[in-house]
Amino acid sequence: MIIHGISNKKYGKLLKRRVLKDKAAHLSMLLLTGISVSLLVIMGIGLYLKSQTILDSHSAWTLLTSSEWKPLKGEFGFLPFIAGTLAITLLSIIIALPISLLTGIFITENAKPWVKRFVFPALDILAGIPSVVYGVWGTLIIVPWIADVVGPHFVEYTSGYTVLAGGIVMSVMIIPLLVSLFVEIFSTVPNDYRDAAASLGATKWQISQKIILRKALPGIIAAVVLAISRALGETIAVLMVCGNLPETPHSLFDSCYPLPALIANNYGEMLSLPLYESALMFAAFILFFVILFFNAGSRIILQQVEKQYKM
């Protein structure tokens, strides 16, 4: 018997070859997926093992809750660094989120074509600028502005190297990322929703507020999570403007010392001290765990939001 000019024997061989190729592709993708997931586990285990030295001499609770940082005396308190990291990250999101949301809505819903042709290249340029350039900009512009203009209205003295400076610089760094993501997310909302709302007499702002933002809420949450992960791990730009003072900040005009800056400033110099090296590895492990925990929690929240909007 011949099927479309191919004998049964030949057809069977072709079928077997296709099945083998499908199985090989499936196994290859499964292997690559397993490697990707295992990298996360390997990183976590590696950082934990490197932190074992300091965990053997200090309890984890003491390390996380103590504010004393005197490595030469064997005192390692990570609370100021954790507080500084969270303060700068939270402030940067508070500044960047409303700006990015309104910019994304304007570009998607109201902007003229020539505005889009100008904005998108500008966003790409901003996203591609090295973080050290943002740090230099913050040192030359933002720090003096806080020290000479903003600070005197709120505190008696501030050097300008503060949580506020770090938050402003970081917010400027993540705004291009958030705007690009929001534009893509808002563009996926079907035009039928816009047309239906407009036919009922809704204004453009009402459509944006009641339709676009509500339908795009899961995507907005995912974009914010990505931006926070970026902010948590940023090093050079924040290191240059935050003051690097190992004290828990109590206001926006206090200096701080984020975990990434601690690692970047000290790792190369303190490798000769095993306990100090282990402390820096523990700092990296804290940062790793915070990002992992935050992303896992955000994923759970995102799933709940998606279920609610599907119902």
C-alpha positions as CSV (number, residue, x, y, z in Angstrom):
1,M,0.0,0.0,0.0
2,I,1.3,3.5,-0.9
3,I,0.2,6.6,1.0
4,H,0.6,9.8,-1.1
5,G,3.5,8.2,-3.0
6,I,5.2,6.8,0.1
7,S,5.3,3.1,1.0
8,N,4.1,1.8,4.3
9,K,7.7,0.9,5.2
10,K,9.0,4.3,4.4
11,Y,6.1,6.0,6.2
12,G,6.7,3.9,9.3
13,K,10.4,5.0,9.4
14,L,9.4,8.7,9.0
15,L,6.9,8.3,11.8
16,K,9.4,6.7,14.1
17,R,11.9,9.4,13.3
18,R,9.4,12.1,14.1
19,V,8.5,10.4,17.4
20,L,12.2,10.2,18.3
21,K,12.7,13.9,17.5
22,D,9.7,14.9,19.6
23,K,11.0,12.8,22.5
24,A,14.5,14.2,22.2
25,A,13.1,17.8,22.1
26,H,10.9,17.1,25.1
27,L,13.8,15.7,27.1
28,S,16.1,18.5,26.1
29,M,13.6,21.2,27.2
30,L,13.0,19.2,30.4
31,L,16.7,19.1,31.1
32,L,17.2,22.8,30.4
33,T,14.3,23.6,32.7
34,G,15.7,21.4,35.4
35,I,19.1,23.1,35.1
36,S,17.5,26.6,35.3
37,V,15.6,25.6,38.5
38,S,18.6,23.8,40.0
39,L,20.8,26.9,39.5
40,L,18.6,28.7,42.0
41,V,18.9,25.9,44.5
42,I,22.6,25.6,44.0
43,M,23.1,29.4,44.6
44,G,21.1,29.2,47.8
45,I,23.0,26.2,49.1
46,G,26.3,27.7,48.1
47,L,25.6,31.0,49.9
48,Y,24.4,29.1,53.0
49,L,27.5,26.9,53.2
50,K,29.7,30.0,52.8
51,S,27.7,31.6,55.7
52,Q,28.1,28.6,57.9
53,T,31.2,30.0,59.7
54,I,29.5,33.1,61.1
55,L,26.3,31.1,61.8
56,D,28.3,28.7,64.0
57,S,29.6,31.6,66.1
58,H,26.5,33.8,66.1
59,S,22.8,32.9,66.1
60,A,20.8,33.9,63.0
61,W,18.4,35.9,65.3
62,T,21.2,37.9,66.8
63,L,22.7,38.7,63.3
64,L,19.4,39.8,62.0
65,T,18.2,41.9,64.9
66,S,21.5,43.5,66.2
67,S,22.6,47.0,65.1
68,E,26.2,46.7,66.1
69,W,28.6,46.4,63.2
70,K,32.2,46.1,64.5
71,P,33.8,43.3,62.5
72,L,37.2,43.6,64.1
73,K,35.5,43.0,67.5
74,G,33.5,40.1,66.1
75,E,30.1,42.0,66.2
76,F,28.0,41.6,63.1
77,G,24.6,43.2,63.2
78,F,22.7,43.3,59.9
79,L,19.7,45.2,60.9
80,P,20.9,48.6,59.7
81,F,21.7,47.1,56.3
82,I,18.4,45.3,55.9
83,A,16.5,48.5,57.0
84,G,18.5,50.6,54.5
85,T,17.8,48.2,51.7
86,L,14.1,48.1,52.3
87,A,13.9,51.8,52.9
88,I,15.5,52.7,49.5
89,T,13.5,50.1,47.7
90,L,10.1,51.1,49.2
91,L,10.8,54.8,48.5
92,S,11.9,54.2,44.9
93,I,8.7,52.3,44.2
94,I,6.5,55.0,45.9
95,I,8.1,57.6,43.6
96,A,8.3,55.6,40.4
97,L,4.9,53.7,40.4
98,P,2.5,56.7,40.0
99,I,4.8,58.4,37.5
100,S,5.1,55.2,35.4
101,L,1.4,54.3,35.6
102,L,0.3,57.7,34.4
103,T,3.0,57.8,31.7
104,G,2.0,54.3,30.5
105,I,-1.7,55.3,30.4
106,F,-0.9,58.5,28.5
107,I,1.2,56.8,25.9
108,T,-1.3,54.0,25.4
109,E,-4.6,55.9,25.5
110,N,-3.9,59.6,24.6
111,A,-0.5,60.2,23.0
112,K,-0.1,61.1,19.4
113,P,1.9,58.8,17.2
114,W,4.8,61.3,17.1
115,V,5.0,61.3,20.9
116,K,5.3,57.5,20.9
117,R,8.1,57.7,18.3
118,F,10.0,60.1,20.6
119,V,9.2,58.5,24.0
120,F,10.2,54.9,23.2
121,P,13.7,55.6,22.0
122,A,14.2,57.9,25.0
123,L,13.1,55.1,27.3
124,D,15.5,52.6,25.6
125,I,18.3,55.1,26.1
126,L,17.5,55.6,29.8
127,A,17.2,51.8,30.3
128,G,20.6,51.2,28.7
129,I,22.6,53.8,30.6
130,P,25.0,52.2,33.0
131,S,24.1,52.4,36.7
132,V,27.4,54.2,37.5
133,V,26.2,57.1,35.3
134,Y,23.1,57.4,37.4
135,G,25.3,57.3,40.5
136,V,27.4,60.2,39.2
137,W,24.3,62.2,38.3
138,G,22.9,61.6,41.8
139,T,26.2,62.7,43.4
140,L,26.5,65.8,41.3
141,I,22.8,66.9,41.2
142,I,20.6,65.1,43.7
143,V,22.9,65.1,46.7
144,P,23.7,68.9,46.7
145,W,20.0,69.6,46.0
146,I,18.9,67.6,49.1
147,A,21.7,69.1,51.2
148,D,21.2,72.8,50.2
149,V,17.6,73.1,49.1
150,V,15.3,70.4,50.5
151,G,17.1,69.3,53.7
152,P,17.2,72.7,55.5
153,H,13.4,72.9,55.5
154,F,13.1,69.6,57.4
155,V,16.3,69.0,59.4
156,E,19.0,71.0,61.0
157,Y,21.7,69.4,58.9
158,T,22.0,66.7,56.3
159,S,25.0,65.8,54.1
160,G,22.7,65.0,51.1
161,Y,23.9,61.4,51.1
162,T,20.7,60.0,52.3
163,V,17.8,57.5,51.9
164,L,16.0,60.1,49.9
165,A,18.9,60.5,47.5
166,G,19.1,56.7,47.0
167,G,15.3,56.4,46.5
168,I,15.3,59.2,43.9
169,V,18.2,57.8,41.9
170,M,16.7,54.3,42.1
171,S,13.3,55.5,41.0
172,V,14.7,57.2,38.0
173,M,16.5,53.9,37.1
174,I,13.4,51.8,37.3
175,I,10.9,54.2,35.6
176,P,12.0,53.2,32.1
177,L,11.5,49.6,32.9
178,L,8.1,50.1,34.5
179,V,6.8,52.4,31.7
180,S,7.9,49.9,29.0
181,L,6.1,47.1,30.8
182,F,3.0,49.1,31.5
183,V,2.7,50.2,27.8
184,E,2.9,46.5,26.8
185,I,0.4,45.4,29.4
186,F,-2.1,48.2,28.6
187,S,-1.9,47.5,24.9
188,T,-3.1,43.9,25.5
189,V,-6.5,45.1,26.8
190,P,-9.0,44.5,23.9
191,N,-10.3,47.6,22.2
192,D,-13.8,46.2,22.6
193,Y,-13.8,47.1,26.3
194,R,-12.8,50.7,25.4
195,D,-15.5,51.0,22.7
196,A,-18.2,49.6,25.0
197,A,-17.3,52.0,27.8
198,A,-17.2,54.9,25.4
199,S,-20.6,54.0,23.9
200,L,-22.0,54.3,27.5
201,G,-20.7,57.8,27.8
202,A,-17.5,57.1,29.8
203,T,-14.7,59.7,29.5
204,K,-11.1,58.7,28.6
205,W,-10.0,59.0,32.2
206,Q,-13.0,56.8,33.4
207,I,-12.1,54.2,30.8
208,S,-8.4,54.3,31.9
209,Q,-9.4,54.1,35.6
210,K,-12.3,51.7,35.5
211,I,-11.4,49.5,32.5
212,I,-7.7,49.6,31.7
213,L,-6.3,49.5,35.2
214,R,-8.7,46.9,36.4
215,K,-8.2,44.5,33.5
216,A,-4.4,45.0,33.6
217,L,-4.1,44.7,37.4
218,P,-2.4,41.2,37.3
219,G,0.2,42.5,34.8
220,I,0.8,45.6,36.9
221,I,1.5,43.5,40.0
222,A,4.0,41.4,38.0
223,A,5.7,44.5,36.6
224,V,6.0,46.0,40.1
225,V,7.5,42.8,41.4
226,L,10.1,42.8,38.7
227,A,11.0,46.4,39.4
228,I,11.3,45.7,43.2
229,S,13.6,42.8,42.4
230,R,15.7,45.1,40.3
231,A,15.8,47.8,43.1
232,L,16.7,45.3,45.8
233,G,19.8,44.2,44.0
234,E,21.1,47.5,42.6
235,T,24.6,48.3,43.8
236,I,26.8,51.0,42.3
237,A,24.3,53.8,41.8
238,V,22.9,53.5,45.4
239,L,26.4,53.0,46.8
240,M,27.4,56.4,45.5
241,V,24.6,58.4,47.0
242,C,23.4,56.7,50.2
243,G,26.2,57.7,52.6
244,N,27.3,54.1,53.5
245,L,26.8,54.6,57.2
246,P,26.0,51.4,59.2
247,E,23.2,52.9,61.2
248,T,19.4,52.2,61.0
249,P,17.9,55.2,59.2
250,H,15.0,56.9,61.1
251,S,14.1,59.5,58.4
252,L,14.5,60.2,54.7
253,F,17.4,62.5,55.5
254,D,19.5,59.9,57.3
255,S,22.4,58.1,55.6
256,C,22.0,54.3,55.1
257,Y,24.0,51.3,54.0
258,P,22.1,48.8,51.8
259,L,23.2,45.2,51.6
260,P,24.5,45.3,48.0
261,A,26.7,48.3,48.9
262,L,28.1,46.4,51.9
263,I,29.1,43.5,49.8
264,A,30.5,45.6,47.0
265,N,32.5,47.9,49.3
266,N,34.1,45.2,51.5
267,Y,34.3,41.9,49.8
268,G,37.6,42.3,48.0
269,E,39.4,43.8,51.0
270,M,38.3,41.4,53.8
271,L,38.9,38.0,52.3
272,S,41.9,37.5,54.7
273,L,39.4,37.5,57.6
274,P,37.3,34.3,57.4
275,L,34.6,35.5,59.8
276,Y,34.3,38.8,57.9
277,E,34.1,36.9,54.5
278,S,31.5,34.6,56.0
279,A,29.5,37.7,57.2
280,L,29.5,39.1,53.7
281,M,28.3,35.8,52.3
282,F,25.6,35.9,54.9
283,A,24.6,39.4,53.7
284,A,24.4,37.9,50.1
285,F,22.3,35.1,51.5
286,I,19.9,37.5,53.2
287,L,19.5,39.4,50.0
288,F,18.9,36.2,48.1
289,F,16.3,35.0,50.6
290,V,14.5,38.4,50.7
291,I,14.2,38.5,46.9
292,L,13.1,34.8,46.8
293,F,10.5,35.2,49.5
294,F,9.2,38.4,48.1
295,N,8.8,36.9,44.6
296,A,7.2,33.8,45.9
297,G,4.7,35.8,48.0
298,S,4.0,38.1,45.1
299,R,3.3,35.1,42.9
300,I,0.7,33.8,45.3
301,I,-1.0,37.2,45.5
302,L,-0.9,37.4,41.7
303,Q,-2.6,34.0,41.3
304,Q,-5.3,35.1,43.7
305,V,-5.9,38.3,41.8
306,E,-6.0,36.4,38.5
307,K,-8.6,34.0,39.9
308,Q,-10.7,36.8,41.1
309,Y,-10.8,38.5,37.8
310,K,-11.5,35.3,35.9
311,M,-14.6,34.6,38.0
